[in-house]
Amino acid sequence: MTNYAIAVISCVLLAGGMVAFSVWGHRIGRRRMLQDAVGEELPTAVFDAAVMSLLGLLIAFTFANAYSRFEKRRDLIVQEYNAIGTAYVRLQLLPADRQAALRDKFREYVKLRYQLWLLLPNWDAAMDDFNRSKQLEEEIWTAAVDATKDPATREARLLLLPALNDMISFTTTRLIMVQAHPPLLVFVLLFFLSLVAAWTIGFGMGNCVRPSYLHAVGFAIVVAFAL
C-alpha cells in the first residue's frame, strides 16, 4: 500500500471519527442540559476556544513545515540540474577519445534519475532505479579518474572531479529529503485533538434536540482535508 493510499484512508477514518465524536458529544451535552436546566447554556466556551486554538496552531505549524520541505525539494532539483549540467560540460576537458563513453553514461544516468521520481510512489521500483544510478555513478567516477591520470589532464582533473562529486552528493541528499516528514507523534496528536474538537462541537450543540449534521460533517471534512 502506497503512502498516498494510507493518507487517504487515514483522512476518511478521521472524518468519520470526527462525525461520530460530534454525535457522541451532542448526546452527552444534551443529557447534561436536561439534568441541569432546560435551555441553560453550559459554560464551555473557554474550553472550546482553547481546543480549537491549539488544533489550529498545530495544523498551521505542520502546514508551514510541509511547505518549507516542498521549497527545499524544489531547490534541490535546480541544484542537481545545475550540477549535472556543469559536470557534463566539463567533459570537454577530457581527451576526445574518452568523452564519448562518458557522455553515454551521463545520458543513461540522467534517464535513471528522471525515472526514479516518476516511480517514487512505488518505493521498491524507485529504489531499484536508485541503486542502478548509484552503480552508474561509480562507473562514471572511475572512468573520470582513469581519464585524468595523465599529467597533461591535470586541469581537467581539478575541474571535473569536484563537479562530479557535487553531482553525486545530490542523489543521497534528495532521497533523504523525500523521506523527511513530521514525526508520527505530531500526526497522532493532530488526530487526537481533531476528535476532541469534534466532541466539543457536538457538546456545544446539546441545547438542540438534534445535532446539526451539516456543521459536524462540514467541520470533519475541512479538518481531514487540511491534514
C-alpha positions in Angstrom: 0.0 0.0 0.0 1.4 3.4 -1.0 1.8 6.4 1.3 -0.9 8.2 -0.7 -3.4 5.3 -0.1 -2.5 5.3 3.6 -3.1 9.1 3.8 -6.5 8.9 2.1 -7.7 6.1 4.2 -6.5 7.8 7.4 -8.3 11.1 6.5 -11.5 9.2 5.7 -11.3 7.4 9.0 -10.6 10.7 10.7 -13.6 12.4 9.1 -15.9 9.5 10.1 -14.5 9.5 13.6 -15.0 13.2 14.0 -18.6 12.9 12.9 -19.1 10.1 15.4 -17.5 12.1 18.2 -19.7 15.1 17.4 -22.8 12.9 17.8 -21.4 11.4 21.0 -20.6 14.9 22.3 -24.2 16.1 21.5 -25.7 13.2 23.4 -23.6 13.9 26.5 -24.3 17.7 26.2 -28.0 17.1 25.7 -28.1 14.8 28.8 -26.3 17.4 30.9 -28.7 20.2 29.7 -31.7 18.1 30.6 -30.3 17.2 34.0 -29.3 20.8 34.9 -31.9 23.0 33.5 -33.7 23.0 30.2 -32.4 25.7 27.9 -29.4 26.6 30.2 -26.2 27.0 28.3 -23.2 25.3 29.9 -20.0 27.5 30.2 -17.8 25.6 27.9 -16.7 28.5 25.6 -13.2 28.8 27.2 -12.5 25.1 26.8 -13.8 25.1 23.2 -11.7 28.1 22.3 -8.6 26.5 23.9 -9.0 23.3 22.0 -9.8 25.0 18.7 -6.8 27.4 19.1 -4.4 24.5 19.8 -5.7 22.5 16.9 -5.4 25.4 14.5 -1.9 26.2 15.8 -0.7 22.7 15.3 -2.2 22.4 11.8 -0.6 25.8 10.9 2.8 24.8 12.0 2.6 21.4 10.3 1.4 23.0 7.1 4.2 25.6 7.2 6.7 22.8 7.8 5.4 20.9 4.8 5.6 23.9 2.6 9.2 24.5 3.7 10.1 21.0 2.8 8.4 21.4 -0.6 10.5 24.5 -1.3 13.7 22.7 -0.2 13.0 19.8 -2.5 12.4 22.2 -5.4 15.7 24.0 -4.7 17.5 20.6 -4.7 16.0 19.8 -8.1 17.5 23.0 -9.5 20.8 22.4 -7.8 21.1 18.9 -9.0 20.2 20.0 -12.6 23.0 22.6 -12.4 25.5 20.1 -11.0 24.8 17.6 -13.7 25.0 20.2 -16.4 28.3 21.6 -15.1 29.8 18.1 -14.9 28.6 17.3 -18.4 30.1 20.5 -19.9 33.4 19.8 -18.2 33.7 16.5 -20.0 35.0 18.6 -22.9 38.3 19.0 -20.9 39.0 15.3 -21.4 40.8 13.8 -24.3 38.5 13.4 -27.3 38.7 9.6 -27.2 37.4 9.5 -23.6 34.5 11.8 -24.0 32.0 9.6 -25.9 31.8 6.8 -23.4 31.3 9.2 -20.5 28.7 11.1 -22.3 26.7 7.9 -23.0 26.9 7.1 -19.2 25.7 10.6 -18.4 22.7 10.2 -20.6 21.8 6.9 -19.1 22.4 8.4 -15.6 20.0 11.3 -16.3 17.4 9.0 -17.6 17.6 6.9 -14.4 17.4 10.0 -12.2 14.3 11.2 -14.1 12.6 7.8 -14.0 13.2 7.5 -10.3 11.0 10.4 -9.4 8.2 9.1 -11.7 8.3 5.7 -10.0 8.6 7.2 -6.5 5.0 6.3 -5.3 6.2 2.7 -5.9 9.0 2.7 -3.4 10.5 -0.7 -4.4 10.7 0.2 -8.1 12.2 3.6 -7.3 14.8 2.0 -5.1 15.8 -0.3 -8.0 16.4 2.8 -10.2 18.2 4.5 -7.3 20.6 1.5 -6.9 21.3 1.4 -10.6 22.0 5.1 -10.6 24.4 4.7 -7.7 26.2 1.9 -9.6 26.4 4.2 -12.7 27.8 7.0 -10.5 30.7 4.7 -9.5 31.3 3.8 -13.1 31.3 7.5 -14.2 33.7 8.4 -11.3 36.0 5.5 -12.0 36.1 6.4 -15.7 36.7 10.1 -15.0 39.6 9.3 -12.6 41.1 7.0 -15.1 40.8 9.5 -17.9 42.6 12.2 -15.8 45.5 10.3 -14.5 47.8 11.7 -17.2 49.7 14.8 -16.0 48.5 16.5 -19.2 44.9 16.3 -17.9 45.7 17.8 -14.6 43.4 20.8 -15.3 40.6 18.5 -16.3 41.1 16.6 -13.1 40.9 19.7 -10.9 37.7 20.9 -12.6 35.8 17.7 -13.5 36.2 15.6 -10.3 34.8 18.3 -8.0 31.8 18.8 -10.3 31.2 15.0 -10.3 31.4 15.0 -6.6 28.8 17.7 -6.3 26.5 15.8 -8.8 26.8 12.5 -6.9 26.1 14.1 -3.5 22.7 15.2 -4.6 21.4 11.7 -5.0 21.5 10.9 -1.3 20.5 14.4 -0.3 17.3 14.4 -2.3 16.4 10.9 -1.2 16.8 11.9 2.5 14.6 15.0 1.8 11.9 12.8 0.3 11.9 10.7 3.5 11.8 13.7 5.8 8.3 14.1 7.3 6.9 15.4 10.6 7.3 12.8 13.4 4.4 10.3 13.7 3.7 11.7 17.2 2.7 15.0 15.6 0.0 13.3 13.4 -1.2 11.3 16.4 -1.6 14.4 18.4 -3.4 16.2 15.5 -5.8 13.3 15.1 -6.5 13.2 18.8 -7.1 16.9 19.0 -9.3 16.8 15.9 -11.5 14.2 17.7 -11.6 16.3 20.9 -12.5 19.4 18.9 -15.4 17.5 17.2 -16.6 16.2 20.5 -16.7 19.8 21.9 -18.7 21.0 18.9 -21.2 18.3 19.5 -21.3 19.0 23.2 -22.0 22.7 22.4 -25.0 21.7 20.3 -26.5 20.0 23.4 -29.1 22.7 23.7 -30.7 21.4 20.5 -32.8 18.3 20.2 -30.8 17.1 17.2 -27.2 17.9 16.3 -26.5 19.8 13.1 -25.1 17.1 10.9 -24.3 19.8 8.3 -21.9 21.5 10.7 -20.5 18.3 12.1 -19.7 16.8 8.6 -18.5 20.1 7.2 -16.1 20.6 10.1 -14.8 17.0 9.8 -14.2 17.3 6.0 -12.4 20.6 6.4 -10.0 19.4 9.1 -9.4 16.0 7.4 -8.8 17.7 4.1 -6.3 20.1 5.7 -4.4 17.3 7.4 
